[in-house]
Amino acid sequence: MAQKVTAQAIGGQPKVFDNEYETVGEIKTAMNLESYQATVNGEPADDDQELNDYDFVSLAPKVKGA
């Protein structure tokens, strides 16, 4: 389990999660952004991707046609 992960939705303030969530999907659910697409450290990420210490999760609305 990741000890510290930072997540930020486009246009929002970064949130730091301490030892709370293991996957990208859990972060999306916690932030109520299930329909958003995610990147972890700048790389596209699926909801089941496991998080590591000090990962940065960026969330953005899905773009139609992409």
N, C-alpha and C positions, 0 to 999 in steps of 0.2 A: 504494500500500500504506500502511495506517495505521501511523504510527510508534509510538503508544502507545494501547492500549485496555485498559479495566478491565472485568472480567467477574465476576459474583457469582451463585452459585446461592442460592436462598432458604435461609436458615439457615447459610450458609457464609461464609467469609472472602473478601473481594475478592482477585482475582488480577490483576496487571498483566502484560500481554503487550507486549513491545517488538519492533515490526517483525517479527512472526512470522506473523500470519494476516490474510487479506484479507476473509473473509466470516464471517457469523454461524455458518454450518454448520461451518466450520473450528474456530471457538472451541468449539462444542458437542462436536465430536469430540475435541479436545484435552483437554476436561474430562470426557470419557466420559459426556456427558449428551445423547446424540443424540435421546432420546425427549422431552426437555423442550421447552416453548415458550419463545420469546425475545421480549424487547423491547429496543429500542435507544433510549436516552435517553427512556424512557417510552412509546414508540410500538411497537405490534406489528411484529415483523420476521420475514421468511421466511429460510430457510437461505441463500439466494443473495444476500441483501442485503450490499452492500459496506460495509466499515467505514471510518470517517474518524478522523483524529487525535482523541484524547481522548473517543471514544464510550464510553458505559457500557452494557454488555450485562447484562441481568438474566435469569436462567433460573429457571423454575418448572415443576414437574410439570404435565402436561396434566390438565385437569379433565374427568371424564367428563360427557357431555351438554352440553359447552360448545362 
